[in-house]
Amino acid sequence: MCFILAMCRGVGWMSRKLGQPQVVGEMIAGVFMGPSLLGLLWPGMQHALFPPESLKVLYIGAQLGVGLYMFLVGVEFDIELLHSRVRSAAAVSIAGMVAPFVLGAALAVPLLKVPGLFSEQARLFEAMLFLGASMCITAFPMLARIIYERGLTGTSLGALALVSGAINDAAAWGILAVVLASFGGGAMVAVKAIGGGIAYGVFVLTSGRKLLARLGTATERAGKVTPTLLAVTLMLLMLGFWITDSIGIHAVFGGFILGVAMPRGLFARELQRQLQPFALAFLLPMFFTFSGLNTRLDMVNNAHLLLIALVIIAAACMGKGVACWAAARLNGEDNRTALAVGTLMNSRGLMELIIINIGLQKGVIQPALFSIMVLMAVVTTLMASPMFEWVYGRHARKVGELAVAPVEA
């Protein structure tokens, strides 16, 4: 863990110096620690740092870290934005979802025949759904953080991008739930997962929200989130993880939905203050490391696989960025704002790593395709900040619309 934290902070620090978010550096650090670099240059050291028996512990910490992170994203998510820009954002999110999904599903047809990419048990519609969902995902947490750090939260662009990202990812996670529910099971498995997921979401966001409001009242009365209130919150979070995992949907669904339902105000601010530093600094690097240990960029070692990687990256950028730009333009946005929306929506980041890790764990894809998708996630995420600065940031600062601040996560 000392090595993991040092690598993530060090590479993250260097990435910030280059104008990239901390999370981008941590993604790259995870790949560095895996067989793609450390295992290639110094296999003895890599094995000593990450012996097989340590991977089970790392896996648990990784799942806890990403689940807690998504819970905090839900706590921070402003649901009122859905009411303010839902109509115009719907067009952008639908375009940014349908175009890359269609391209991803179309690519799955020939890729299913390539040995070593998809599981031998994967059927065509499962491969199409999974690759389509993977291509249309957006790095919603990173998108939200860029908008916040750039001072665009209350602007038209900020609202449009945030709502578009939220709608887009909700649909993509729904598609993934169908894939995971159907893979290796019958129709009842899918019914259980989809029906159970809908029931969980409806209950938590309606009756559950009213019950959870008591946590906010108790916090206001005490002036802080006491250890008892924090323990109750974490118990509910673990229960949400368990429920969604047991019905066949990944635990992150339970965490995010519960976070959205949590009371706002002092309670939300205190949760962020108490939990976010530990989640970001300690637990989330375990997730990036676990992903990196499963990433074998050396498997993309021939012209055929390299061509596949380039085609996937090009399709991801064209499908997401161009489609979102076109939809924004058709809905009356000026060209600069439309380009900024397309740039922000094109980033995959942590959300892509979550979705492909789930696919690898569930046996939908194999390490070679996993590595290609990690490469796509890193490339599209690296593009986000400099592209946003190029198409929007410089001009916005001239007219005083954009704050100058480092993007930390």
Secondary structure, DSSP 8 states (H G I E B T S, - for coil): -HHHHHHHHHHHHHHHHTT--HHHHHHHHHHHHSTTTHHHH-HHHHHHHS-HHHHHHHHHHHHHHHHHHHHHHHHH--THHHHHHHHHHHHHHHHHHHHHHHHHHHHHHHHTTSTTTB-TT--HHHHHHHHHHHHH---HHHHHHHHHHTT-TTSHHHHHHHHHHHHHHHHHHHHHHHHHHHTTS-HHHHHHHHHHHHHHHHHIIIIIHHHHHHHHHHHHHHTS--HHHHHHHHHHHHHHHHHHHHTTS-HHHHHHHHHHHS--THHHHHHHHHHHHHIIIIIHHHHHHHHHHT--GGG--SHHHHHHHHHHHHHHHIIIIIHHHHHHHHTT--HHHHHHHHHHHT--HHHHHHHHHHHHHTTSB-HHHHHHHHHHHHHHHHHHHHHHIIIIIHHHHHTT---------
